Amino acid sequence: MKTYIKIILFFTLTIINVSCENRLDIDPDQSLTTDDAFDTPEKVANILIGAYAQAGQAASYGGQLYTIAELLANDQELKWNGTFSDPGEFNTKVINTNNTFVANLWLNGYDISNQANIVLDNLDVFENLDSKNSVEGQAKFLRAVTYFDLLRFFSKHNNNRINDGELGVPIIRTPVIQYEDITYPSRNTIGEVYDFIINDLEDAIVLLPETNGVFASVNVAKSLLARIHLQIGNYEEARDLSNEVIQSGQFALTEALDDAYNNDDNSTEDIFAWQVTDSDGANSMNTFWATDRFGGRPGNPDISIENAFFGIFDDFNDLRAGYFYVDSETGSGIASYKWIFGNSNIPFIRLPEMHLIRAESNFVLGTMVGANPTSDINTVRTRSNALALTDVTYVDIILERLRELSFEGHKLHDFKRLEVSVGPLPFDDNRLVLPIPQRERNVNPNLEQNDGY
């Protein structure tokens, strides 16, 4: 599916250049081969750390994945001020098959998956069962999250699994280490990929520890699986999993809204965040969403917030409605305070999302598992000083998602699953699905292009 010329080099660099705390001791005159790369638990664990670091790169969870989703879903709530043509294409919904953001999203996704496959292929070096289970569970989490987002961007929606038989993305289960390992697969169906993702996460839930520092734990896997089941309309599973995470008691909403963002360490409500340090990870959300005074690009910011966005707020006291700034000295556009520090972690799953998933699922099912929908919505609202509601409708719940999760990469996927148009484009328009990168199809003729490209 691609040349993988970079894979061999990348793999070598990943092993050597992981953080100092996890660096491997490699003989300086010895080339890295499959004989010595995977022969100890420490080496395999370091490959896993490399997979986390790769996932945190700008091309994926370091921010571009969020930016692509927000610009594709934009209907006059945002303005693209930047000079880069590639992200501007997401805003206009006219995307070239040679778009570098698209190509890098695909390539980085399969790099992450390949490293996870390497880990999973070398678990026999572990003698300690707990360590082995943890490493296996983390690798399956990383593989699952990667395939989930590749699928959501490069394939049609799958509401109620109606498009199970349509083209998904290729599933690669075996590692590519040497040139002879390269294969040229066709695209699996959407249903096959969802089954693959769900199986990985169900395994991870059994394997992962209850707590695991900044790495994936059982509640991280449950939270992601809740998000996935919500995406495809499995409300009962989404409700039960989100409820288990909330009831675990391991997380709590931050007392102040400001404490939920721009953190060097995980906040109390971060179920999982992509870690950004001076040496690992990236925060391209700061690059594109902050003004130049806070480290953003000269678009000041490249992505500004337009007045139309603020129509979703129903209470002037809601602190989220004022979580924005204008740099009057430089004449900036309206920017969000969520992304003002370039070295801060990027929240991926926060506790408020679990309350919103439980509220929506309970509402749709007519149940009150864990709490009634109004209570969950008010839990989210009151933290931001918004007026508590006496009752909620389905529209209230969705509007609360838009307020709480704005600019965090959810809007496009929510609109697709709820079958909401993006301006004049229907939710299932071909222009809201990314093209398979042309350079991938040049190498692998078995990759069928998406409709409309």
N, C-alpha and C positions, 0 to 999 in steps of 0.2 A: 504493500500500500504506500510505501514511501521508501526512499533510498536507504535510510538509516545510516548514511555516512556519518552523520553527527552522533548517532547513538553510541558508537564505540568510544569516541572521544569523550562524549558527555559522561558516559558511565565511568571512565577512568578519572575524570576530573571530579565527579561527585564523590567517589571513594576517597580521593586525596584531600579534597577541599572542604569537607564538612567541618563544622565548628570544632575549635580546639579541644573541647571536652570530649568529642567523639571521634577524633582523628585516628586513623589506622596507622600502625607502624608498618611501613613497606620498605623492603630493602632498596636502597637508592639505585643500585645497578640491576635491579630485577624488574622486568616488564610485568605488567599486570595481566595474568592469564586466568582462565577459568579454574585452573588447578589451585591457585592461591587466593582467589578473590572471595570465595564463599566457604572457606574451610573452618571458620570458627563462628560461634554465636555473635561475637563482637563485630565481625566484619559484616555479617548479614544484617545485624541491627543498624549498622552505619548506612547500609544501602537504604534501609527504611527511613532513616533520618534524611537521607538525600532525596527520597520521594516526597517527604513533607516540604523540604526546601524548594523542590521543583514545583510543587503545587502552589507555593506561595509566590512564584514569580509573577511579574506584571501581566504576562500573557494569559494567565488563568485567574487564580484567586487573589493575586496581588492587585486586582482592581479592574482589569480590562473586561473580564467576564461581566462584572456589574455594569460597567459603562455601556457595553454593547446592549445589554438588556434594557437599560433605561432609555437609551437613545432610540432603539427600535420601537419602544412603547410610547414615545413622545408624541403628544398631540398639542403643541403650542404651550405646554407647561415648562418646557426647557428651551434654551436657545444655544445653538452651537456657534461659538465665537472663535474657534481654533483655526489654525492654518493647516493642520494635517488633513489630507483629503480622506484617508481611510475611515476614521471615526465619523466624519461628516456624512459618509455614505449611509451609515446606520440611521442617521437623523432623517435623511431624505428617502430612505427605503429603496434606494437604487444602488445595489451592492455589486461590485465587480468580483468576478471569480478569482482575481489575483489580489484581492484585498489582503494586506499583510496581517491585519488584526485577526481576520478569519483564519488565515493560514497558520498563524502562530498559536491560536486557540486550539486548533486541531492537532498540530504537531506537539505542543506541550502536553495536551491531554494524553496522547499515546506515549509520550516519554514517561509521564507519571505512572500510567498503567504498566508500562514495560518494567519499571523498577519494582512495582508491586509484584509483578509476575516473577521477577528474579528472586525476591524474598520468598514467595510462596513455593518456589521450586527448590529451595535449599533449607527447608525447615528441619531436615533430618540431622543437622549439626547441633541442634539443641538437645541437651539432656534434661534440663529443668523444664518440667511440663508447664508451669505457670508462665515462664518466660516465652516458651514456644507459643502458647495460646495467645498471649498478649501480642506478640509480633505478627502472628497469623491474622488475628482480628484487626489489627491496625492496617495491615496491607490490604485486607478485603474492604475495609472502610474507604481507604484512599482509592482503590479501584472502583468501588461503587459510586462514590461521589463524582469521580471523573466521568464515568460512563453516563451517569444521570444528566450531567450538564451537557455533555456532547450530544446526547439524545435530544434534549429539550431545544438545543439551538439548531441542530442539523436535520431534524425530522419533524414531521407533522405532529400536531397535538394528539393526545390519546385519551380524551375524556371518556370515562367509563370503558376504556380499552376498546373503543370503537375502531381504532386504526391499528390494531395489533398486527395485521398482515401487511401493513405498508413498510416502506424502506426505513430501517433504523441506521445504525452505524455498525461497522465490522467489530465483532468480538474476537479479541486475540487473547488466548489463555496461556500461551507458552512464551517464555522470555526470548528476546532477540539479543544475542550477545556477539555472535559471529555472522559473517555474511551469509553463510549457508542456512542460517536460521530465518532469513527473510522469507515471508510469504506474501502473496498478493490476493487477499481475500475479497470476496464480494460483501455487500452490506447485509447484515442480519436483519430480520424483521424487527419492528418496534416491540412487538410482544416478546420476542426472544431476548431482546436486550433488557426489557423491564424484568423478566423472570430472572435473568442473570444478576442484575443489580439487587433485587429483593433477596435472592438466595445468599448473595455475599453478605448483605447486612444482617440477615437472620443468623447466619453463621457467626458474624462479628459480635452480635448481642450475646451469644453463648460463650464466646471466647474471651471477650475483653474484660478487664478488671473494673470494679466499681469506680475507682478514681485512678487517674493516670497523668496528673500534672497538666501540661498544656497539650498533651497528645490525646488521641481518641480513646474514649472510655465507653462503657456500656450505654450510658445516657446520651453520649454523642451519637452513637449508632441508632439508638431508638429515636432521637430527635430527627435525624436525617430520614429515617424510614417513615416517620410521621409525615414529614414534608412530602415525601414521594407518594404516599397513599392519598394525601389530600390532592396532589396534582392529578391523579388519575381517577379520583372520585370514590376511593374506598374509605368512606367516612368513618365506618366503625373501627377499622384498624387505626386510622389517623387519630381518632378520639382516644382510644385506649392507650396508644403509645405516648401521645402528648400528656395524657393524664399521669402515666407512670413517671414521666420525667418530672412533672410538677410535684407530684407526691413524694418524690425521692428526698426532697428537702435539701438537696445539694446546692441549689441556686436561689437567689433572691434578687428582685428588682433593685437597682441602685436607688438610693434615697433621692438623689438629684439627677435630673435628665443629663446634665453635663458629665456626670460620672460614667455614663454608659459608652462614651466615645473618646477617641484620642488618648488611649491608654497604652502605656508601656507593658503593663501586666494585665492579665484578664480581670475584668470586673466581676462583681458577684453575680451578674446576670448572663455573663458569657458562658454558654454551654460549650461552644467551641469558637476559637478565633485563630486566624492565620497569623503566625508570629512574625514580626518585623524587627530586625536588629540592624546594627551597622554593617554586618557581614552577610546576613541571610534575609530572604524575603524582600518584598517591595510593596510600596503603597502608591500605586498609580492613581488611586482615587484623589489623593492630595494633588497629584500632578495636573489632573484635568478639572477638578471640582473646586480647588482653592484659588484665591487671588494670588497674584505674584508676591505680595507681602508675606504670605504664609507658605511660599514655596511652589505655587502653581505656575502654569505656563503663561505666556504673554497675552493670551486671550482675556485674562483678568476677570473672571475665570474663563477657561475654555468652554465650560458648560455653566451657564447662569440660569437662575430660576426666574421664570416669568410670572406675571401677576395671575395668570389663569390657574396656576398651581394652587394658590391659596384659597380657592373656592371650596376645597374639601373640608375646611375647618368650620366648626359650628360654635366655637366658644373663643372669644377674644382672650380669655384668661389661659387658654391652652398654651403651655410653654413651647410646644413643638411648632406652633404657628409663628413664634418669634425667634426660632433657632437659626437665624440667618443674619448676615451682615452685608454691609456695603462699605467698601473702602473709599471714603470720600476724597482722600488725598490723591488717589490715582484714578478716580472716576470709574470704579469697577461696577460690574453688574452685581445682582443679588447672588450671594453664595451661601452654601450651607455650612454651619459650624461642625457638621459631622466629620469633616475631612481636613482639618486645619494643620495637622502635624504629620510630616512626611515619614517619621520613624515610628509611628504608632501602629499597634496591631489592627488588623481588619476583622471586625466582628463577622462571623459567618452564621452562627445560630445563637440567638439570644432568647432568654426566657419569655419575653413578651410574645414572641412568635408561637410558643407552645400554648399560651393562654388564648391566642387568637385562633389557633387550629382547633383547640378543644371547644371554644365557643361556637365556631362555625359548624363543626361536626355535630355537636349536641343539638344545635338549632335545626340542622337538616334532618337529623334522625328523630327529633322530638324527645330527646333524653336529657338527663341532667347528671351524667357521670362526672364525679369530682366537684362540679359546681354548675350552676345554671348559666346560660350564655350571658345574661345581663351582668352577673357577678364577675365573670372573666373579663368582659369588656371594661367594666368599671375599675378593675384592678389595673389595667393598662392606662386608663384615662386619668385616674386620680394621681398617679405618680407624676403626671405632667400638669397637674393643677386644673385639668379640664373638669367641667361639671359632670357629676355622676348622673347616669340615665336611670329612669325608673323602669324602662322596658326597652328591648331592642328588636329591630327588624333585621332581616337579612342584609338590607342595604346599609344599616348602621354598622354591622360587623365588617363588611367589605370596606367601607369608608375608614373604619378604624385601622384596618390593615394598611391602607394607603397612607394614613397619617403616621403611623408608628414605623413602618418599614420603608418609607420613602428613600430613594437613592441608595438602596441596598440590594438592588438587582432582582426584585420580586415582581414588579409591575407587569412586565411582558408575560411572564408565565401565569400570573393571576388572571390577566385578561384572556389568555388563551383557554384556561380551564373553565372560566366563567362565561366564555363565548361573548366577550365584550369587544366591540370594534375599536380599532386604534384610528381615530379620526375617520376618514372615508374608507379605510381598509377593514374588511371583515376579519374576524379573529383568526380565520384559517387561510388568509391570503398568503400566496407563495412568497410575497415580499417580506413576510415576517419570519421566514425560515432562511437560515444562512446557506449559501452555496457550498458544495463540496469544493475545497480549494483546487484550482486548476493544476497546480504543480503535483498534487497527489494523484490526480487522474492521468497526468502525463506519464507517471511512473507505473501506475496500476490501472490498466484498462478495465478491470473488473468493477471499478467503482462507478456506479451509475449516478449521474447528476440529478439534483433535485429539480422538480418542475419549475419552470419559469426562468431557468438559467441556461 
